[in-house]
């Protein structure tokens, strides 16, 4: 049995986290908690980059996030305002809102993260030069650099090649900007106004996720010679689904574009072309990249503690893991401002709440309120575990999505 004081800390943190939206986050079942515990011991990140909602390879995101257990994110340069709409009359900005929500729904299924830039999807573009002129190349490059510095991926993967003149100009431009951002994110002289909040980051390598489809569409024979092969098929027993099944469910969220797909179980071959950075060795995209706690100074004991947690996890009573999670949390706090410590600390807090079966929800009759205005909230908090939890305080946090990275002008105004 845990002391009330120790669990009170977990309750406070998760109450604060849960009040970011009126709708409570979906609960994690016992198997998802087990998978998330395993993920605590993996420190690897992948950023996938393309132009529009629905351009991402949901199969790879499903495999990396749920099989390899890497933190996986998709950077969509646009929100899809210029696409068609097969489910309603909304076009332009309203369609962009719909497609944004479709992307977020897809990520909830495949367990990836989602980023955007301010690039406008102005419809079909004949060339990347036209696209980058209309977008304002430097502005969108800065957004991509911010995403890289904020997420710190080990590898960056593009959906499209940077030299293809036979596809949508937005597609080619997305690959060109990814290649520029790969280098610019590591250069402190590029977008220095960001460095008050993030630090330069050099990803280990940049790759193009190619496909036989690209060659068939151009009536060119597909030759895999020199390409890196990854088998992304397989089955995740804790989720009771193959990665292809997760892929299909995620892809089908792009309803406005009619992208419902059938499930193709079995092997899923993915091909990659090395572009920049450290060459791939032995066909392993993460070769030479330490994805263990050894990459974090003074964190040697964490891996052992996490392995004990996983080995002792009780599917019938997840709350038994709370004591071990609080111990891991204490070790993470000792690491101070280390990037990985803070990232994993947030994951641990979510896991503590999940293991306790906490239900935390805030509901307001009003959709919005102005600064200084009184806003009445109805708070529901239920602890569904035998571990005592004490309510200490409540605070509200603004959703991270409402914050933009600082521009040079905004930084100057703030300092003034």
C-alpha atoms as a printed R data frame, in Angstrom:
    type eleno elety resid chain resno       x       y       z
1   ATOM     1    CA   UNK     A     1   0.000   0.000   0.000
2   ATOM     2    CA   UNK     A     2   1.309   3.459  -0.920
3   ATOM     3    CA   UNK     A     3   1.227   6.385   1.442
4   ATOM     4    CA   UNK     A     4  -1.317   9.090   0.693
5   ATOM     5    CA   UNK     A     5   1.417  11.704   0.336
6   ATOM     6    CA   UNK     A     6   3.129   9.856  -2.508
7   ATOM     7    CA   UNK     A     7  -0.065   9.259  -4.444
8   ATOM     8    CA   UNK     A     8  -1.220  12.819  -3.837
9   ATOM     9    CA   UNK     A     9   1.637  13.964  -6.085
10  ATOM    10    CA   UNK     A    10   0.417  11.753  -8.903
11  ATOM    11    CA   UNK     A    11  -3.151  12.929  -8.425
12  ATOM    12    CA   UNK     A    12  -2.180  16.593  -8.563
13  ATOM    13    CA   UNK     A    13  -0.133  16.209 -11.730
14  ATOM    14    CA   UNK     A    14  -2.734  14.267 -13.610
15  ATOM    15    CA   UNK     A    15  -5.561  16.536 -12.580
16  ATOM    16    CA   UNK     A    16  -3.614  19.431 -14.080
17  ATOM    17    CA   UNK     A    17  -2.954  17.500 -17.273
18  ATOM    18    CA   UNK     A    18  -6.541  16.343 -17.701
19  ATOM    19    CA   UNK     A    19  -8.113  19.796 -17.664
20  ATOM    20    CA   UNK     A    20  -6.686  20.860 -20.997
21  ATOM    21    CA   UNK     A    21  -9.946  20.019 -22.748
22  ATOM    22    CA   UNK     A    22 -13.603  19.582 -21.850
23  ATOM    23    CA   UNK     A    23 -13.520  15.982 -22.996
24  ATOM    24    CA   UNK     A    24 -11.623  13.494 -20.858
25  ATOM    25    CA   UNK     A    25  -8.810  11.612 -22.633
26  ATOM    26    CA   UNK     A    26  -9.604   8.022 -23.619
27  ATOM    27    CA   UNK     A    27  -8.647   5.528 -20.914
28  ATOM    28    CA   UNK     A    28  -5.814   3.034 -21.404
29  ATOM    29    CA   UNK     A    29  -6.650  -0.624 -20.961
30  ATOM    30    CA   UNK     A    30  -4.331  -3.044 -19.140
31  ATOM    31    CA   UNK     A    31  -2.596  -4.177 -22.347
32  ATOM    32    CA   UNK     A    32  -1.981  -0.602 -23.532
33  ATOM    33    CA   UNK     A    33  -0.482   0.220 -20.135
34  ATOM    34    CA   UNK     A    34   1.896  -2.727 -20.496
35  ATOM    35    CA   UNK     A    35   2.988  -1.537 -23.942
36  ATOM    36    CA   UNK     A    36   3.506   2.001 -22.628
37  ATOM    37    CA   UNK     A    37   5.655   0.621 -19.787
38  ATOM    38    CA   UNK     A    38   7.894  -1.090 -22.351
39  ATOM    39    CA   UNK     A    39   8.119   2.151 -24.306
40  ATOM    40    CA   UNK     A    40   9.601   3.931 -21.266
41  ATOM    41    CA   UNK     A    41  12.823   2.014 -21.945
42  ATOM    42    CA   UNK     A    42  13.112   3.104 -25.604
43  ATOM    43    CA   UNK     A    43  14.670   6.489 -26.450
44  ATOM    44    CA   UNK     A    44  14.390   6.800 -30.226
45  ATOM    45    CA   UNK     A    45  12.471   9.238 -32.427
46  ATOM    46    CA   UNK     A    46  11.361   9.425 -36.060
47  ATOM    47    CA   UNK     A    47   9.899  12.445 -37.878
48  ATOM    48    CA   UNK     A    48   8.005  11.767 -41.119
49  ATOM    49    CA   UNK     A    49   7.602  14.783 -43.418
50  ATOM    50    CA   UNK     A    50   5.187  15.412 -46.283
51  ATOM    51    CA   UNK     A    51   2.899  18.089 -47.676
52  ATOM    52    CA   UNK     A    52  -0.723  17.296 -46.848
53  ATOM    53    CA   UNK     A    53  -2.996  15.412 -44.496
54  ATOM    54    CA   UNK     A    54  -3.205  11.845 -45.938
55  ATOM    55    CA   UNK     A    55   0.326  11.996 -47.439
56  ATOM    56    CA   UNK     A    56   1.804  10.185 -44.436
57  ATOM    57    CA   UNK     A    57   2.676   6.479 -44.450
58  ATOM    58    CA   UNK     A    58   0.352   5.281 -41.682
59  ATOM    59    CA   UNK     A    59   1.790   1.766 -41.984
60  ATOM    60    CA   UNK     A    60   5.252   2.948 -41.000
61  ATOM    61    CA   UNK     A    61   3.905   5.150 -38.220
62  ATOM    62    CA   UNK     A    62   1.933   2.180 -36.855
63  ATOM    63    CA   UNK     A    63   5.001  -0.068 -36.978
64  ATOM    64    CA   UNK     A    64   7.462   2.418 -35.483
65  ATOM    65    CA   UNK     A    65   5.131   3.604 -32.713
66  ATOM    66    CA   UNK     A    66   3.698   0.227 -31.699
67  ATOM    67    CA   UNK     A    67   6.343  -2.283 -32.766
68  ATOM    68    CA   UNK     A    68   9.759  -0.627 -32.555
69  ATOM    69    CA   UNK     A    69   8.311   1.643 -29.810
70  ATOM    70    CA   UNK     A    70   9.955   4.796 -31.165
71  ATOM    71    CA   UNK     A    71   8.304   8.161 -30.618
72  ATOM    72    CA   UNK     A    72   6.988   8.804 -34.118
73  ATOM    73    CA   UNK     A    73   5.557  12.039 -35.483
74  ATOM    74    CA   UNK     A    74   4.189  13.307 -38.781
75  ATOM    75    CA   UNK     A    75   4.917  16.853 -39.933
76  ATOM    76    CA   UNK     A    76   2.257  17.896 -42.434
77  ATOM    77    CA   UNK     A    77   3.296  21.195 -43.981
78  ATOM    78    CA   UNK     A    78  -0.319  22.107 -44.802
79  ATOM    79    CA   UNK     A    79  -3.721  21.401 -43.310
80  ATOM    80    CA   UNK     A    80  -5.259  20.355 -46.637
81  ATOM    81    CA   UNK     A    81  -7.356  23.466 -47.301
82  ATOM    82    CA   UNK     A    82  -6.983  23.034 -51.066
83  ATOM    83    CA   UNK     A    83  -8.269  19.463 -51.322
84  ATOM    84    CA   UNK     A    84 -11.639  18.099 -52.272
85  ATOM    85    CA   UNK     A    85 -14.358  17.106 -49.816
86  ATOM    86    CA   UNK     A    86 -16.312  13.899 -50.343
87  ATOM    87    CA   UNK     A    87 -18.362  14.101 -47.145
88  ATOM    88    CA   UNK     A    88 -19.764  17.629 -47.152
89  ATOM    89    CA   UNK     A    89 -19.848  21.100 -48.723
90  ATOM    90    CA   UNK     A    90 -16.976  22.573 -46.702
91  ATOM    91    CA   UNK     A    91 -14.011  23.855 -48.716
92  ATOM    92    CA   UNK     A    92 -11.025  26.120 -48.084
93  ATOM    93    CA   UNK     A    93 -10.365  26.934 -44.450
94  ATOM    94    CA   UNK     A    94 -13.361  24.917 -43.247
95  ATOM    95    CA   UNK     A    95 -12.017  21.874 -45.058
96  ATOM    96    CA   UNK     A    96  -8.638  22.547 -43.470
97  ATOM    97    CA   UNK     A    97 -10.280  22.283 -40.049
98  ATOM    98    CA   UNK     A    98 -11.894  18.966 -41.030
99  ATOM    99    CA   UNK     A    99  -8.671  17.509 -42.394
100 ATOM   100    CA   UNK     A   100  -6.748  18.669 -39.331
101 ATOM   101    CA   UNK     A   101  -9.170  16.734 -37.155
102 ATOM   102    CA   UNK     A   102  -8.881  13.716 -39.455
103 ATOM   103    CA   UNK     A   103  -5.116  13.742 -38.974
104 ATOM   104    CA   UNK     A   104  -5.465  13.981 -35.205
105 ATOM   105    CA   UNK     A   105  -7.957  11.095 -35.260
106 ATOM   106    CA   UNK     A   106  -5.493   9.033 -37.309
107 ATOM   107    CA   UNK     A   107  -2.719   9.694 -34.774
108 ATOM   108    CA   UNK     A   108  -4.951   8.586 -31.908
109 ATOM   109    CA   UNK     A   109  -5.244   5.238 -33.650
110 ATOM   110    CA   UNK     A   110  -1.631   4.688 -34.769
111 ATOM   111    CA   UNK     A   111  -0.179   6.376 -31.634
112 ATOM   112    CA   UNK     A   112   1.928   8.874 -33.541
113 ATOM   113    CA   UNK     A   113   2.260  12.588 -32.799
114 ATOM   114    CA   UNK     A   114   1.203  15.354 -35.175
115 ATOM   115    CA   UNK     A   115   2.832  18.640 -36.224
116 ATOM   116    CA   UNK     A   116   1.960  21.315 -38.793
117 ATOM   117    CA   UNK     A   117   3.489  24.400 -40.389
118 ATOM   118    CA   UNK     A   118   1.732  27.540 -41.619
119 ATOM   119    CA   UNK     A   119   1.990  26.537 -45.292
120 ATOM   120    CA   UNK     A   120  -1.203  27.244 -47.214
121 ATOM   121    CA   UNK     A   121  -2.632  24.453 -49.339
122 ATOM   122    CA   UNK     A   122  -3.599  26.671 -52.266
123 ATOM   123    CA   UNK     A   123  -4.565  23.814 -54.593
124 ATOM   124    CA   UNK     A   124  -2.548  22.012 -57.231
125 ATOM   125    CA   UNK     A   125   0.870  23.487 -57.925
126 ATOM   126    CA   UNK     A   126   2.823  22.730 -61.084
127 ATOM   127    CA   UNK     A   127   6.271  23.159 -59.556
128 ATOM   128    CA   UNK     A   128   8.127  23.365 -56.284
129 ATOM   129    CA   UNK     A   129   9.450  26.793 -57.298
130 ATOM   130    CA   UNK     A   130   5.907  28.124 -57.545
131 ATOM   131    CA   UNK     A   131   4.983  26.475 -54.244
132 ATOM   132    CA   UNK     A   132   7.932  27.880 -52.314
133 ATOM   133    CA   UNK     A   133   7.337  31.368 -53.720
134 ATOM   134    CA   UNK     A   134   3.699  31.404 -52.624
135 ATOM   135    CA   UNK     A   135   4.418  29.769 -49.266
136 ATOM   136    CA   UNK     A   136   7.337  32.099 -48.444
137 ATOM   137    CA   UNK     A   137  10.150  29.584 -48.335
138 ATOM   138    CA   UNK     A   138  11.970  31.047 -45.336
139 ATOM   139    CA   UNK     A   139   8.847  31.236 -43.174
140 ATOM   140    CA   UNK     A   140   7.869  27.603 -43.740
141 ATOM   141    CA   UNK     A   141  11.484  26.479 -43.401
142 ATOM   142    CA   UNK     A   142  11.517  28.158 -39.992
143 ATOM   143    CA   UNK     A   143   8.388  26.250 -38.997
144 ATOM   144    CA   UNK     A   144  10.005  22.960 -40.042
145 ATOM   145    CA   UNK     A   145  13.195  23.825 -38.137
146 ATOM   146    CA   UNK     A   146  11.108  24.603 -35.054
147 ATOM   147    CA   UNK     A   147   9.378  21.188 -35.271
148 ATOM   148    CA   UNK     A   148  12.749  19.423 -35.537
149 ATOM   149    CA   UNK     A   149  14.313  21.354 -32.667
150 ATOM   150    CA   UNK     A   150  11.227  20.793 -30.519
151 ATOM   151    CA   UNK     A   151  10.800  17.063 -31.273
152 ATOM   152    CA   UNK     A   152  14.496  16.158 -31.733
153 ATOM   153    CA   UNK     A   153  14.134  13.181 -34.087
154 ATOM   154    CA   UNK     A   154  17.007  10.764 -34.601
155 ATOM   155    CA   UNK     A   155  15.996  10.198 -38.213
156 ATOM   156    CA   UNK     A   156  13.891  12.262 -40.603
157 ATOM   157    CA   UNK     A   157  12.000  10.560 -43.417
158 ATOM   158    CA   UNK     A   158  10.403  12.220 -46.440
159 ATOM   159    CA   UNK     A   159   7.428  10.810 -48.311
160 ATOM   160    CA   UNK     A   160   8.467  12.367 -51.635
161 ATOM   161    CA   UNK     A   161  11.753  12.864 -53.515
162 ATOM   162    CA   UNK     A   162  13.227  16.350 -53.754
163 ATOM   163    CA   UNK     A   163  13.928  16.161 -57.494
164 ATOM   164    CA   UNK     A   164  10.599  14.914 -58.862
165 ATOM   165    CA   UNK     A   165   9.157  17.262 -61.496
166 ATOM   166    CA   UNK     A   166   6.226  14.957 -62.315
167 ATOM   167    CA   UNK     A   167   4.228  15.308 -59.125
168 ATOM   168    CA   UNK     A   168   2.379  17.995 -57.159
169 ATOM   169    CA   UNK     A   169   4.643  20.960 -56.453
170 ATOM   170    CA   UNK     A   170   3.687  20.825 -52.783
171 ATOM   171    CA   UNK     A   171   5.001  17.258 -52.613
172 ATOM   172    CA   UNK     A   172   8.400  18.092 -54.054
173 ATOM   173    CA   UNK     A   173   8.654  21.267 -51.967
174 ATOM   174    CA   UNK     A   174   8.016  19.277 -48.773
175 ATOM   175    CA   UNK     A   175  11.038  17.084 -49.507
176 ATOM   176    CA   UNK     A   176  13.224  20.075 -50.392
177 ATOM   177    CA   UNK     A   177  12.280  21.872 -47.176
178 ATOM   178    CA   UNK     A   178  12.916  18.723 -45.135
179 ATOM   179    CA   UNK     A   179  16.435  18.512 -46.578
180 ATOM   180    CA   UNK     A   180  17.082  22.193 -45.808
181 ATOM   181    CA   UNK     A   181  15.642  21.889 -42.305
182 ATOM   182    CA   UNK     A   182  17.768  18.804 -41.619
183 ATOM   183    CA   UNK     A   183  20.840  21.050 -41.787
184 ATOM   184    CA   UNK     A   184  19.369  24.363 -40.644
185 ATOM   185    CA   UNK     A   185  18.011  22.915 -37.384
186 ATOM   186    CA   UNK     A   186  21.600  22.206 -36.283
187 ATOM   187    CA   UNK     A   187  22.884  25.667 -37.179
188 ATOM   188    CA   UNK     A   188  22.542  28.194 -34.320
189 ATOM   189    CA   UNK     A   189  22.812  31.015 -36.846
190 ATOM   190    CA   UNK     A   190  19.574  29.915 -38.520
191 ATOM   191    CA   UNK     A   191  16.418  31.143 -36.818
192 ATOM   192    CA   UNK     A   192  18.287  32.214 -33.646
193 ATOM   193    CA   UNK     A   193  15.073  33.702 -32.185
194 ATOM   194    CA   UNK     A   194  13.965  30.124 -31.477
195 ATOM   195    CA   UNK     A   195  16.936  29.394 -29.232
196 ATOM   196    CA   UNK     A   196  15.362  31.077 -26.226
197 ATOM   197    CA   UNK     A   197  13.033  28.075 -26.130
198 ATOM   198    CA   UNK     A   198  14.805  25.222 -27.927
199 ATOM   199    CA   UNK     A   199  18.362  24.324 -28.837
200 ATOM   200    CA   UNK     A   200  19.927  23.386 -32.186
201 ATOM   201    CA   UNK     A   201  19.399  19.765 -33.125
202 ATOM   202    CA   UNK     A   202  21.173  17.586 -35.677
203 ATOM   203    CA   UNK     A   203  19.234  14.488 -36.676
204 ATOM   204    CA   UNK     A   204  21.474  11.530 -37.460
205 ATOM   205    CA   UNK     A   205  20.203  10.888 -40.973
206 ATOM   206    CA   UNK     A   206  17.687  11.874 -43.634
207 ATOM   207    CA   UNK     A   207  15.999   9.259 -45.831
208 ATOM   208    CA   UNK     A   208  13.389   9.065 -48.583
209 ATOM   209    CA   UNK     A   209  10.680   6.469 -48.060
210 ATOM   210    CA   UNK     A   210  10.301   5.389 -51.666
211 ATOM   211    CA   UNK     A   211   7.819   2.894 -53.078
212 ATOM   212    CA   UNK     A   212   7.231   0.847 -56.231
213 ATOM   213    CA   UNK     A   213   4.137   3.040 -56.675
214 ATOM   214    CA   UNK     A   214   6.249   6.095 -57.534
215 ATOM   215    CA   UNK     A   215   7.932   4.213 -60.348
216 ATOM   216    CA   UNK     A   216   4.802   2.509 -61.695
217 ATOM   217    CA   UNK     A   217   3.044   5.878 -61.886
218 ATOM   218    CA   UNK     A   218   5.815   7.041 -64.228
219 ATOM   219    CA   UNK     A   219   6.050   3.802 -66.215
220 ATOM   220    CA   UNK     A   220   9.547   3.191 -64.870
221 ATOM   221    CA   UNK     A   221  10.617  -0.280 -63.695
222 ATOM   222    CA   UNK     A   222  11.173  -0.431 -59.951
223 ATOM   223    CA   UNK     A   223  14.731  -1.482 -59.095
224 ATOM   224    CA   UNK     A   224  15.366  -1.906 -55.332
225 ATOM   225    CA   UNK     A   225  19.151  -2.109 -55.836
226 ATOM   226    CA   UNK     A   226  20.877   0.184 -53.359
227 ATOM   227    CA   UNK     A   227  17.713   0.801 -51.370
228 ATOM   228    CA   UNK     A   228  17.307  -0.107 -47.690
229 ATOM   229    CA   UNK     A   229  14.581  -2.658 -47.022
230 ATOM   230    CA   UNK     A   230  12.475  -2.641 -43.860
231 ATOM   231    CA   UNK     A   231   9.887  -5.292 -43.032
232 ATOM   232    CA   UNK     A   232   7.119  -3.303 -41.353
233 ATOM   233    CA   UNK     A   233   4.587  -6.121 -41.136
234 ATOM   234    CA   UNK     A   234   3.948  -8.087 -38.025
235 ATOM   235    CA   UNK     A   235   1.563  -8.365 -35.120
236 ATOM   236    CA   UNK     A   236   1.333  -6.574 -31.787
237 ATOM   237    CA   UNK     A   237  -0.169  -9.135 -29.372
238 ATOM   238    CA   UNK     A   238  -0.750  -6.563 -26.622
239 ATOM   239    CA   UNK     A   239  -3.061  -4.633 -28.935
240 ATOM   240    CA   UNK     A   240  -4.462  -7.730 -30.604
241 ATOM   241    CA   UNK     A   241  -3.786  -6.196 -34.027
242 ATOM   242    CA   UNK     A   242  -1.265  -6.406 -36.812
243 ATOM   243    CA   UNK     A   243   0.458  -3.190 -37.834
244 ATOM   244    CA   UNK     A   244  -1.427  -3.425 -41.121
245 ATOM   245    CA   UNK     A   245  -4.723  -3.429 -39.236
246 ATOM   246    CA   UNK     A   246  -3.675  -0.350 -37.259
247 ATOM   247    CA   UNK     A   247  -2.516   1.188 -40.542
248 ATOM   248    CA   UNK     A   248  -5.880   0.618 -42.248
249 ATOM   249    CA   UNK     A   249  -7.878   2.005 -39.330
250 ATOM   250    CA   UNK     A   250  -5.662   5.088 -39.177
251 ATOM   251    CA   UNK     A   251  -5.729   5.658 -42.932
252 ATOM   252    CA   UNK     A   252  -9.515   5.388 -43.008
253 ATOM   253    CA   UNK     A   253  -9.781   8.476 -40.801
254 ATOM   254    CA   UNK     A   254  -9.122  10.580 -43.916
255 ATOM   255    CA   UNK     A   255 -12.799  10.380 -44.761
256 ATOM   256    CA   UNK     A   256 -13.095  13.701 -46.591
257 ATOM   257    CA   UNK     A   257 -10.586  12.381 -49.141
258 ATOM   258    CA   UNK     A   258 -12.259   8.972 -49.524
259 ATOM   259    CA   UNK     A   259  -9.171   7.170 -48.249
260 ATOM   260    CA   UNK     A   260 -10.804   4.151 -46.684
261 ATOM   261    CA   UNK     A   261  -8.541   1.168 -47.378
262 ATOM   262    CA   UNK     A   262  -8.753  -2.580 -47.033
263 ATOM   263    CA   UNK     A   263  -6.495  -4.508 -44.672
264 ATOM   264    CA   UNK     A   264  -3.533  -6.248 -46.284
265 ATOM   265    CA   UNK     A   265  -2.177  -8.604 -43.654
266 ATOM   266    CA   UNK     A   266   1.176 -10.302 -43.931
267 ATOM   267    CA   UNK     A   267   4.547  -8.866 -44.904
268 ATOM   268    CA   UNK     A   268   4.793  -5.141 -45.552
269 ATOM   269    CA   UNK     A   269   7.985  -4.189 -47.370
270 ATOM   270    CA   UNK     A   270   9.131  -0.575 -47.118
271 ATOM   271    CA   UNK     A   271  12.051   0.884 -49.077
272 ATOM   272    CA   UNK     A   272  14.323   3.782 -48.197
273 ATOM   273    CA   UNK     A   273  16.976   5.782 -49.996
274 ATOM   274    CA   UNK     A   274  19.719   7.305 -47.868
275 ATOM   275    CA   UNK     A   275  20.039  11.066 -48.484
276 ATOM   276    CA   UNK     A   276  22.045  12.882 -45.795
277 ATOM   277    CA   UNK     A   277  23.891  12.356 -42.519
278 ATOM   278    CA   UNK     A   278  25.580   9.207 -41.249
279 ATOM   279    CA   UNK     A   279  25.265   6.271 -43.677
280 ATOM   280    CA   UNK     A   280  23.060   3.347 -42.707
281 ATOM   281    CA   UNK     A   281  24.951   0.226 -41.639
282 ATOM   282    CA   UNK     A   282  23.693  -3.330 -41.896
283 ATOM   283    CA   UNK     A   283  20.324  -2.276 -43.262
284 ATOM   284    CA   UNK     A   284  19.312  -0.849 -39.860
285 ATOM   285    CA   UNK     A   285  17.803   2.644 -40.131
286 ATOM   286    CA   UNK     A   286  18.799   3.285 -36.510
287 ATOM   287    CA   UNK     A   287  22.350   1.968 -36.842
288 ATOM   288    CA   UNK     A   288  24.796   3.931 -34.702
289 ATOM   289    CA   UNK     A   289  21.967   5.568 -32.726
290 ATOM   290    CA   UNK     A   290  21.733   4.761 -29.036
291 ATOM   291    CA   UNK     A   291  18.045   4.311 -28.201
292 ATOM   292    CA   UNK     A   292  18.681   3.240 -24.589
293 ATOM   293    CA   UNK     A   293  19.027   5.195 -21.351
294 ATOM   294    CA   UNK     A   294  22.788   5.070 -21.884
295 ATOM   295    CA   UNK     A   295  22.353   8.183 -24.053
296 ATOM   296    CA   UNK     A   296  21.379  10.165 -20.935
297 ATOM   297    CA   UNK     A   297  24.126  11.019 -18.398
298 ATOM   298    CA   UNK     A   298  23.609   9.595 -14.895
299 ATOM   299    CA   UNK     A   299  20.555   7.569 -15.935
300 ATOM   300    CA   UNK     A   300  22.090   4.106 -15.750
301 ATOM   301    CA   UNK     A   301  19.676   2.861 -13.069
302 ATOM   302    CA   UNK     A   302  16.512   3.735 -14.987
303 ATOM   303    CA   UNK     A   303  16.607   0.879 -17.470
304 ATOM   304    CA   UNK     A   304  16.879  -1.708 -14.683
305 ATOM   305    CA   UNK     A   305  13.990  -0.124 -12.784
306 ATOM   306    CA   UNK     A   306  11.799  -0.107 -15.897
307 ATOM   307    CA   UNK     A   307  12.593  -3.747 -16.661
308 ATOM   308    CA   UNK     A   308  11.539  -4.672 -13.112
309 ATOM   309    CA   UNK     A   309   8.316  -2.721 -13.624
310 ATOM   310    CA   UNK     A   310   7.521  -4.545 -16.861
311 ATOM   311    CA   UNK     A   311   8.377  -7.967 -15.430
312 ATOM   312    CA   UNK     A   312   6.207  -7.422 -12.353
313 ATOM   313    CA   UNK     A   313   3.229  -5.841 -14.107
314 ATOM   314    CA   UNK     A   314  -0.122  -7.363 -13.079
315 ATOM   315    CA   UNK     A   315  -2.650  -7.147 -15.911
316 ATOM   316    CA   UNK     A   316  -5.502  -7.737 -13.440
317 ATOM   317    CA   UNK     A   317  -4.381  -5.024 -11.023
318 ATOM   318    CA   UNK     A   318  -2.263  -2.338 -12.733
319 ATOM   319    CA   UNK     A   319  -2.350  -0.209  -9.582
320 ATOM   320    CA   UNK     A   320   0.333  -2.498  -8.117
321 ATOM   321    CA   UNK     A   321   2.779  -0.767 -10.482
322 ATOM   322    CA   UNK     A   322   2.182   2.698  -9.038
323 ATOM   323    CA   UNK     A   323   4.895   2.351  -6.376
324 ATOM   324    CA   UNK     A   324   7.471   1.415  -9.010
325 ATOM   325    CA   UNK     A   325   6.341   4.233 -11.292
326 ATOM   326    CA   UNK     A   326   6.715   6.751  -8.473
327 ATOM   327    CA   UNK     A   327  10.234   5.446  -7.909
328 ATOM   328    CA   UNK     A   328  11.028   5.879 -11.619
329 ATOM   329    CA   UNK     A   329   9.500   9.342 -11.424
330 ATOM   330    CA   UNK     A   330  11.824  10.287  -8.572
331 ATOM   331    CA   UNK     A   331  14.846   9.119 -10.602
332 ATOM   332    CA   UNK     A   332  13.694  11.170 -13.579
333 ATOM   333    CA   UNK     A   333  13.304  14.290 -11.463
334 ATOM   334    CA   UNK     A   334  16.917  13.947 -10.320
335 ATOM   335    CA   UNK     A   335  18.020  14.352 -13.955
336 ATOM   336    CA   UNK     A   336  16.800  17.952 -13.935
337 ATOM   337    CA   UNK     A   337  16.227  19.640 -17.290
338 ATOM   338    CA   UNK     A   338  17.469  16.775 -19.444
339 ATOM   339    CA   UNK     A   339  15.301  16.530 -22.572
340 ATOM   340    CA   UNK     A   340  14.590  12.812 -22.317
341 ATOM   341    CA   UNK     A   341  13.962  13.013 -18.576
342 ATOM   342    CA   UNK     A   342  11.229  15.600 -19.098
343 ATOM   343    CA   UNK     A   343   9.678  13.665 -21.988
344 ATOM   344    CA   UNK     A   344   9.589  10.393 -20.072
345 ATOM   345    CA   UNK     A   345   8.391  12.156 -16.924
346 ATOM   346    CA   UNK     A   346   5.257  13.197 -18.805
347 ATOM   347    CA   UNK     A   347   4.745   9.583 -19.944
348 ATOM   348    CA   UNK     A   348   5.169   8.326 -16.384
349 ATOM   349    CA   UNK     A   349   2.528  10.752 -15.112
350 ATOM   350    CA   UNK     A   350   0.051   9.461 -17.681
351 ATOM   351    CA   UNK     A   351   0.870   5.887 -16.700
352 ATOM   352    CA   UNK     A   352   0.378   6.605 -12.986
353 ATOM   353    CA   UNK     A   353  -3.102   7.939 -13.695
354 ATOM   354    CA   UNK     A   354  -3.874   4.972 -15.949
355 ATOM   355    CA   UNK     A   355  -2.711   2.430 -13.375
356 ATOM   356    CA   UNK     A   356  -4.832   4.130 -10.705
357 ATOM   357    CA   UNK     A   357  -7.839   4.116 -12.997
358 ATOM   358    CA   UNK     A   358  -8.259   7.848 -12.398
359 ATOM   359    CA   UNK     A   359 -11.183   9.492 -14.138
360 ATOM   360    CA   UNK     A   360 -10.709  13.265 -14.307
361 ATOM   361    CA   UNK     A   361 -12.989  15.557 -16.241
362 ATOM   362    CA   UNK     A   362 -13.795  19.266 -16.356
363 ATOM   363    CA   UNK     A   363 -17.002  20.494 -17.993
364 ATOM   364    CA   UNK     A   364 -18.097  24.064 -18.641
365 ATOM   365    CA   UNK     A   365 -21.382  25.363 -20.034
366 ATOM   366    CA   UNK     A   366 -19.447  27.985 -22.002
367 ATOM   367    CA   UNK     A   367 -17.194  27.213 -24.951
368 ATOM   368    CA   UNK     A   368 -14.849  30.146 -24.304
369 ATOM   369    CA   UNK     A   369 -14.137  32.922 -21.813
370 ATOM   370    CA   UNK     A   370 -12.271  36.229 -21.896
371 ATOM   371    CA   UNK     A   371  -9.351  37.056 -19.564
372 ATOM   372    CA   UNK     A   372 -10.713  38.245 -16.210
373 ATOM   373    CA   UNK     A   373 -14.099  36.634 -16.744
374 ATOM   374    CA   UNK     A   374 -15.462  34.072 -14.289
375 ATOM   375    CA   UNK     A   375 -15.807  30.594 -15.728
376 ATOM   376    CA   UNK     A   376 -17.766  27.974 -13.809
377 ATOM   377    CA   UNK     A   377 -16.430  24.433 -14.069
378 ATOM   378    CA   UNK     A   378 -17.920  21.173 -12.936
379 ATOM   379    CA   UNK     A   379 -15.098  18.846 -11.883
380 ATOM   380    CA   UNK     A   380 -15.444  15.076 -11.684
381 ATOM   381    CA   UNK     A   381 -12.621  13.062 -10.124
382 ATOM   382    CA   UNK     A   382 -12.858   9.338  -9.401
383 ATOM   383    CA   UNK     A   383 -10.118   7.055  -8.108
384 ATOM   384    CA   UNK     A   384 -10.957   3.496  -9.148
385 ATOM   385    CA   UNK     A   385  -8.073   1.735  -7.428
386 ATOM   386    CA   UNK     A   386  -7.315   0.537  -3.871
387 ATOM   387    CA   UNK     A   387  -4.438   3.028  -3.681
388 ATOM   388    CA   UNK     A   388  -5.380   6.185  -1.740
389 ATOM   389    CA   UNK     A   389  -5.142   9.434  -3.670
390 ATOM   390    CA   UNK     A   390  -5.472  12.880  -2.088
391 ATOM   391    CA   UNK     A   391  -6.761  15.886  -4.041
392 ATOM   392    CA   UNK     A   392  -4.347  18.762  -3.353
393 ATOM   393    CA   UNK     A   393  -5.055  21.489  -5.898
394 ATOM   394    CA   UNK     A   394  -6.223  22.277  -9.403
395 ATOM   395    CA   UNK     A   395  -4.783  24.438 -12.157
396 ATOM   396    CA   UNK     A   396  -5.676  25.035 -15.777
397 ATOM   397    CA   UNK     A   397  -3.224  24.839 -18.649
398 ATOM   398    CA   UNK     A   398  -3.610  26.222 -22.152
399 ATOM   399    CA   UNK     A   399  -3.431  23.629 -24.943
400 ATOM   400    CA   UNK     A   400   0.104  23.527 -26.443
401 ATOM   401    CA   UNK     A   401  -1.405  23.768 -29.946
402 ATOM   402    CA   UNK     A   402  -2.406  27.398 -29.280
403 ATOM   403    CA   UNK     A   403   1.222  28.481 -28.924
404 ATOM   404    CA   UNK     A   404   3.407  29.389 -31.851
405 ATOM   405    CA   UNK     A   405   7.151  29.466 -31.882
406 ATOM   406    CA   UNK     A   406   8.569  32.976 -31.509
407 ATOM   407    CA   UNK     A   407   9.469  35.077 -34.524
408 ATOM   408    CA   UNK     A   408  12.290  37.575 -34.452
409 ATOM   409    CA   UNK     A   409   9.838  40.477 -34.126
410 ATOM   410    CA   UNK     A   410   7.878  38.893 -31.256
411 ATOM   411    CA   UNK     A   411  11.103  38.133 -29.352
412 ATOM   412    CA   UNK     A   412  12.249  41.725 -29.718
413 ATOM   413    CA   UNK     A   413   8.903  43.064 -28.472
414 ATOM   414    CA   UNK     A   414   8.974  40.776 -25.439
415 ATOM   415    CA   UNK     A   415  12.506  41.843 -24.486
416 ATOM   416    CA   UNK     A   416  11.568  45.500 -24.935
